[in-house]
Amino acid sequence: MDIEKYRRQDSSIVSDKDRIIYKEVLLACEHGIYRGAYVLAWIAIIESLKGKIYDLADLGDSRATNVKSNIEDGENKHLSTDRTIFEGAANCEIVPAIYISELNYLWEQRCLYAHPYQHSPNEGDVMHIIDKALEITLTKELMYSRDRIDSFIKEEMDAFHLVPSLEDAQTDHIRHHLSLVKEKHYAPLFKNLFYWTRICMDTKQHSKLRYVLRFIRIFVAEKNPNLNDASFSIQKGVANYPNTMWFVAAMPEVWGVIDAIHQDGLFRYLDSCADKDIYPGLQSVRYLLNHGADLSEQQLKVYYTKLAQLKLANVWQYYVDYSLLLERIQNEWITNDWNDHAKFVNWLNEAENSISDFDQNFIETMGEFLARCCVSNAFVAHKLVESKDLGWFENKDFIVGLGAGFFIDNNEFNCPFNYHKKAIDYIANLSHELMDLIADKLAPLPFYNTNPHRPIQVSLKSKVVEYNDNWTDKLRDLLNERIDGCFMDYEI
């Protein structure tokens, strides 16, 4: 018997208590005491299974609790509990049911060899039971039963203060749970997590919702379950709980593995649902787009068409393609109506915390739009430019767009009829860096001598002279050239 081979198995034994008995088994083998080794090996099996039943009961598993009670009843009556233990272990899914016949055989042999009758185990018999002890239980971690899958998440939701709050600790906590879940229980686990996602959404329990969604994300990313298998009920989730499924599917780890038929089903719901129910879907698509998900042209069309049907003030934050947002702002708020200008100024206030999300062109254009509102004599725009009390005014691109925008109309240089003095006042007090950037923005624009109001020319020229010491050469020369050019065909 190769004792050293079995000694090398010592490190693979999960429980320290089991390791103690295992070493005694090998010691008996080393001295040729095979009857004692066999009985000790059986004790190692049965005590290992009993310990796992008790551990599972302590975790709240109802079946393990019942088996534990039966074991204790038998022990109190001084009865053998071996069969109760190994059959109970199979019932609690601690060992697969296919091992029942093997365990029954080993038990019968143990009963035979435990007494000094004519039968005694040989070396092969002892090697067999040691191999089975290692295979069946000694090297196996305790895994959750089907009942435990149902109960442990509920317990955490009921006592959420016991779940770690820090993200790293929470992730380790989730990974520990997952290490105890058998592959055959992946579908029940997912459906439980889906159920609690829905409950947390409906009851607006945001901390719990984040935890459950993180659980799903780690589960899918690290265990790679086949979510498209019918046992996971993805199609049922799309049909009956589409908003919940949107939140789950919006995680790139999930979106990347579910079939196109499920993805398209969610977009069909987005296309047809009532406005009051649409926001979970919009939030989910925005999250996917912001995290680089590859959506089809048809899916994008559904999304942006739906946004176009809703009030811009309510959905602007769902635009990931800022060119489309810019186009809507221009068409709906940069009009000849002061009420629309007021909506634009209100939006600037609301979007202040999102400035860093926008690109340079978008921010510059917002400055131009505010300038157009000023030139149109919108009071709210005048007031905002004078107060400069928004974060937009701390952004260089916005200031360049605003300063240049006073002189831009339909992508052409144009001297404003209104607000021209205040425009010069504003630009003349900017830094030289900003002045030159404004000049660079205005220089390529065409201009035409179509302004018949020579008094405006005189007023503008005098304003430029008033700030003569402030200008950079580049901006002063450009303003003088363009102001003269716009009025050159007209005499006083």
DALIN-V518578 format. One record per run of one state. SS is the DSSP state (~ for helix, > for strand, _ for the rest). FROM is the first residue (numbers start at 1). LEN is the number of residues. Records with the same first field share a line. If there is no record, write none. Layout:
SS->FROM-LEN  FROM-LEN
This chain:
_->1-2  13-3  31-3  59-3  77-5  92-5  114-9  139-7  159-1  163-4  180-3  203-3  224-6  233-1  241-1  250-2  256-4  273-2  278-1  291-6  309-3  319-3  334-4  358-2  376-3  388-3  395-1  406-2  410-2  414-6  429-3  444-3  448-6  467-6  488-5
~->3-10  16-15  34-25  62-15  82-10  97-17  123-16  146-13  160-3  167-13  183-20  206-18  230-3  234-7  242-8  252-4  260-13  275-3  279-12  297-12  312-7  322-12  338-20  360-16  379-9  391-4  396-10  420-9  432-12  454-13  473-15
>->408-2  412-2  447-1
